[in-house]
Every structure is written in C-alpha cells, then in structure tokens.
Amino acid sequence: MKQPTDVAQFSISTNPIKGPLKWVGMENIKSPIQGFTKDSIPAQISALVSLSKGDQKGIHMSRIYELVQSLSCKTLSKKKIFETLDEMVATQKGSSDAAKLTVKAQPLLQRPALLSEKMGYKSYPMQIHGPRKKNTNQLVVTLRVEYSSTCPCSAALSREAIAEEFMKRFQEGKVDCKDVEAFLTNESTWPAWPHSQRSQAQGHFLLNDHQELPDFSKLVDQMERALGTPTQTAVKRIDEKEFARLNAQNLMFCEDAARRLKAAFQNSEFKDFKFWVRHFESLHSHDVYAESRK
C-alpha cells in the first residue's frame, strides 16, 4: 500500500537553483474590514514575507491566509496589524525575518451639498501599509481625494479678453447699467472663460510610535478643507452656483495645491507625510504633478 506523502518534505528545495527571495506571499485577498465606516466594507489585502533561507523551497501560504482572514473578526487597529505582522513571521518557523501587510479599500462617505439639503456618497480610495523589518514595525496610511482646480493663468487671460470686449462695446464712455447687465448675463457676449479640471491629491501619512490609526472621515475633511473645492455629489442650482464661486476664489496650480496640503498638516502628529498632486489638464493632453512633504 502506498504511503501518504509527507508535505514537510516539499519545504526543502531539490531544485539546483536555490537562493533567498525578498518577498513571497499573496496579493489581493478578498476580505471584509471593520473600522473605516460603521459597517464592514470589502477590502483587498496583500500579505508577504521574506524567504531568507536559500534552501527553503517556499513558505506556508495557508498559515498566512488564515491570519489575513482573522483581520475581519475585529475592528482594524494598529495593534492588530502589528500582531498579525509578528505572527506572519513566526508561522514561517525561522524561514522569514520580514513581513508586510497592505490593506486596500474604497470606503463610501456621505457628503452634503454646499448649500441645499441634497446629499450623496463619494468613494475615497485608501490603503494601510505595514512593513516589518528587523523586528521594527511601521504603518503608513494613504488616502486619495478628488477636487476641482481652475487654472489661474486661464482666469487671467479670460479677464483680459472680457475687459477688451467690454471696452470695445462701450468705447463711447457713456454706459447704461442695463446695457452692462445685458453684457454680463448674455452668454454670446463673453469672449473667453477660464478652464477647470478634475484633480487628485493623495496623502501618505507615517504614524508615530504612539499614534493609533487616524479617524478616516476627519482625515478626508482636513484634506478637502485645505483644497477648498472638493468634487460634489447631488446638487441643486444654488449648490452649483456656490461651487462656481468657490472655484473663482480658489484658483490654483498644482504647486499651490501641494503647498496648501503641506501647510494644513505641518503641525499634525504624524511622524512624516507627503502629498502627490495631479491635475488632469483640460488644456493639454498630459497631466501635471507636484509633490510636497513634511
């Protein structure tokens, strides 16, 4: 009778090509996560460990998978993530000395309109990345928000073109208020208009040693307040008018947006942070980019 195969024998490589591997594991494991909103949300989790022993064929995947699934049982916390990282290394029984865990999700937050009673949901892509190396754990929270940006240069050129058209229309010097009103409200008389574009800002926040996971919704609010013109959900006419007014008051290049975000978080408790800002140009077919950090 054939003897059952000992699974342990496969852990030692018989392949002539041997050597350690920087990372081995699983990516995009599907699991619900608690802690970002009042309900659980779907997440994609990547869990990797180093393979430090060159003669070791592979790692114990199932042990890591079970650890990842256990994350759904409790509210996600810094302590729970660090415990999981330590256990990921421990389950490999000497084959690994480093681990990293990445949780990706897109929580939905209900956002009110600017002036009316309308409300709607926005998705905020986020990530929690926890690397563990040489018995040292870190935690980086990444969050992306969308906003509108109106180009200051196009606004200045539009004002110049409007002023030129106004002087052409009323060059005699005597101006009737009704004629001016007609000029200002008639779409066909406006020779130019500034261009805007949807833009993205992504924040990367390194937690200090004594800092817990930040309140997700408060982090969103702080980034959106700094930018001034977050994209909207359901709106009425008064909301759209207010949004146009806010855009006029918040003319900005991508450099301005990056500096605003840095200033807003300069006195925060984060050990370090950086912001990536991208404006998806409506004038050009390329994007523009700026980066700031603490």
NUZATOR-532295 format. One line per 10 residues: their letters; for each residue x, y, z of C-alpha. Coordinates in steps of 0.1 Angstrom, whole numbers, plus 2048, in hexadecimal, padded with zeros to 3 digits. Example, Ala and Ser with C-alpha at 12.3 -4.5 7.8 and 13.67 -1.06 7.14 Angstrom:
BEGIN
as> 87B,7D3,84E | 889,7F5,847
//
This chain:
BEGIN
mkqptdvaqf> 800,800,800 | 80D,823,7F6 | 817,838,814 | 809,85B,816 | 820,877,80B | 830,88B,827 | 828,8AF,81E | 846,8BB,832 | 85E,8AB,81A | 854,8C5,7FF
sistnpikgp> 861,8E2,815 | 885,8D9,80D | 88E,8E1,7E9 | 89C,8C7,7D2 | 89F,8E0,7B6 | 8C3,8E7,7AD | 8BB,90C,7AB | 8B9,918,7CF | 8BA,939,7E2 | 8A7,950,7F8
lkwvgmenik> 889,964,7EB | 881,988,7F6 | 85B,983,7F8 | 843,965,7F4 | 81E,964,7FC | 7FC,96D,7EF | 7ED,98C,7E0 | 7C9,998,7DD | 7BA,981,7F7 | 795,98A,7FA
spiqgftkds> 789,991,81D | 771,9A8,830 | 780,9C2,847 | 772,9D5,864 | 77B,9F7,871 | 779,A10,855 | 754,A14,854 | 738,A08,86C | 734,9E9,856 | 74D,9D0,849
ipaqisalvs> 75B,9D8,826 | 76B,9C1,80C | 791,9C3,80B | 7AE,9B4,7F7 | 7CB,9A9,80D | 7EF,9A0,803 | 804,98C,81C | 828,985,814 | 846,977,828 | 86B,974,81F
lskgdqkgih> 87A,952,817 | 89B,956,828 | 8A8,932,825 | 8B5,92A,803 | 8AF,905,806 | 88A,90A,810 | 873,902,7F2 | 857,918,7FD | 842,926,819 | 823,91A,82C
msriyelvqs> 808,92D,819 | 7EA,91F,82B | 7F6,92C,84C | 7F9,94F,83F | 7D7,94C,82E | 7C7,943,84F | 7D7,960,861 | 7CA,978,846 | 7A7,96A,849 | 7A8,970,86F
lscktlskkk> 7AB,995,869 | 786,996,860 | 77C,98B,883 | 785,9AB,895 | 787,9D0,88E | 7A7,9D7,87C | 7C1,9E7,893 | 7E6,9EF,894 | 7EA,9D4,8AF | 7D8,9BA,89A
ifetldemva> 7ED,9C1,87B | 80E,9BF,88E | 803,99F,89F | 7FB,990,87D | 81D,99A,86F | 82F,98A,88C | 81A,96A,888 | 821,969,863 | 846,967,86A | 841,94E,887
tqkgssdaak> 82C,936,872 | 849,931,85A | 85E,922,876 | 87F,932,86E | 87C,935,848 | 871,95A,849 | 87F,979,85B | 869,993,84B | 844,998,841 | 82D,9B2,832
ltvkaqpllq> 807,9B5,832 | 7F3,9CC,81C | 7CE,9D3,81F | 7BC,9E5,802 | 798,9F0,803 | 781,A0B,7F6 | 76B,A17,813 | 74C,A2A,80A | 745,A4A,81D | 724,A5E,81B
rpallsekmg> 72B,A82,811 | 713,A9F,814 | 70E,AB8,7F8 | 71D,ADB,7FD | 6FC,AED,804 | 6DD,AD8,7FE | 6D1,AB9,810 | 6DE,AA1,7F6 | 6F6,A85,7FF | 708,A6A,7ED
yksypmqihg> 725,A51,7F1 | 749,A54,7E7 | 763,A39,7E5 | 785,A3F,7F5 | 7A0,A26,7EB | 7B7,A1F,808 | 7D2,A08,812 | 7E3,9FD,832 | 806,9F0,82D | 819,9DF,849
prkkntnqlv> 83D,9D4,844 | 850,9C0,85E | 876,9BE,85B | 890,9B4,876 | 875,9B3,891 | 86A,9D7,889 | 846,9DE,87E | 83A,9FD,86B | 818,A07,85F | 810,A1E,841
vtlrveysst> 7ED,A2A,839 | 7E6,A35,816 | 7C7,A48,80C | 7BB,A58,7EB | 7A2,A74,7E6 | 794,A85,7C7 | 78F,AAA,7C2 | 78A,AC4,7A7 | 7A7,ADC,79D | 7A3,AFB,788
cpcsaalsre> 7C3,B07,776 | 7CE,B29,782 | 7DE,B30,760 | 7BE,B29,74D | 7AA,B3E,765 | 7C1,B5C,760 | 7C0,B58,73A | 79A,B55,73B | 797,B75,750 | 7AE,B87,737
aiaeefmkrf> 799,B7B,71A | 778,B86,72C | 787,BA8,733 | 791,BAD,70F | 76E,BA3,703 | 75E,BBB,71D | 773,BD8,711 | 76B,BD0,6ED | 745,BD0,6F5 | 745,BEF,70B
qegkvdckdv> 761,C04,6FB | 74C,C23,6FA | 74F,C27,71F | 72B,C2B,729 | 71F,C0A,737 | 6FB,C00,73F | 6F7,BE8,75C | 6DE,BD3,749 | 6F6,BCF,72C | 712,BC4,744
eafltnestw> 6FA,BAB,754 | 6F1,B9E,732 | 716,B9B,729 | 71E,B88,74A | 700,B70,747 | 700,B68,722 | 715,B49,71A | 71C,B54,6F6 | 72E,B74,701 | 748,B62,717
pawphsqrsq> 767,B5D,701 | 77A,B46,719 | 776,B30,738 | 78F,B20,750 | 794,AFA,74E | 791,AE3,76B | 79A,ABE,770 | 793,AA2,787 | 7B2,A9C,79D | 7BF,A83,7B6
aqghfllndh> 7D3,A87,7D6 | 7E2,A68,7E7 | 7EF,A6A,80B | 808,A52,81A | 809,A53,840 | 823,A41,855 | 816,A3B,878 | 82C,A43,896 | 834,A28,8B0 | 818,A32,8C7
qelpdfsklv> 7FD,A3B,8AD | 7DF,A26,8A7 | 7CF,A23,884 | 7C0,A45,87C | 79B,A4D,879 | 795,A47,854 | 779,A60,84F | 78C,A7B,862 | 7AA,A75,84C | 794,A79,82D
dqmeralgtp> 785,A99,83B | 7A7,AA9,842 | 7B4,AA2,81F | 794,AAF,80E | 794,ACF,824 | 7B8,AD6,81A | 7AF,AD3,7F5 | 78F,AE7,7F7 | 77D,AD8,7D9 | 776,AB3,7DE
tqtavkride> 761,AA2,7C3 | 73C,AA0,7CB | 720,A86,7CB | 6FB,A8F,7C7 | 6F6,AB5,7C2 | 6DC,ACF,7BB | 6E1,AEF,7A8 | 6EB,B03,7C7 | 706,AE8,7CF | 714,AEA,7AC
kefarlnaqn> 715,B10,7AE | 727,B0E,7CF | 73F,AF5,7C0 | 747,B0D,7A4 | 74D,B29,7BD | 764,B13,7D1 | 778,B0B,7B2 | 77C,B30,7AA | 789,B35,7CE | 7A0,B17,7CC
lmfcedaarr> 7B4,B1B,7AC | 7D2,B04,7AF | 7ED,AF3,79C | 7F8,AD0,7A8 | 814,AE0,7BB | 7FB,AF5,7CF | 7E7,AD6,7D8 | 807,AC3,7E4 | 811,AE1,7F9 | 7EE,AE5,808
lkaafqnsef> 7ED,AC0,813 | 810,AC3,822 | 806,AE2,836 | 7E6,AD1,842 | 7F9,AB3,851 | 819,AC4,85B | 810,AC4,880 | 800,AA1,880 | 80C,A84,896 | 817,A6F,878
kdfkfwvrhf> 83B,A65,879 | 83E,A6D,854 | 827,A74,836 | 827,A7B,811 | 80E,A86,7F8 | 80B,A7D,7D3 | 7F6,A95,7BF | 7EA,A90,79B | 7D6,AA8,785 | 7C7,A97,767
eslhshdvya> 7CB,AB3,74F | 7AF,ABF,739 | 7C6,AD5,724 | 7E0,ABA,71E | 7DF,A95,718 | 7F8,A8E,734 | 7F4,A91,75A | 807,AA8,771 | 816,A9C,792 | 824,AAB,7B2
esrk> 830,A9B,7D3 | 835,AA9,7F5 | 840,A99,816 | 845,AA2,83A
//
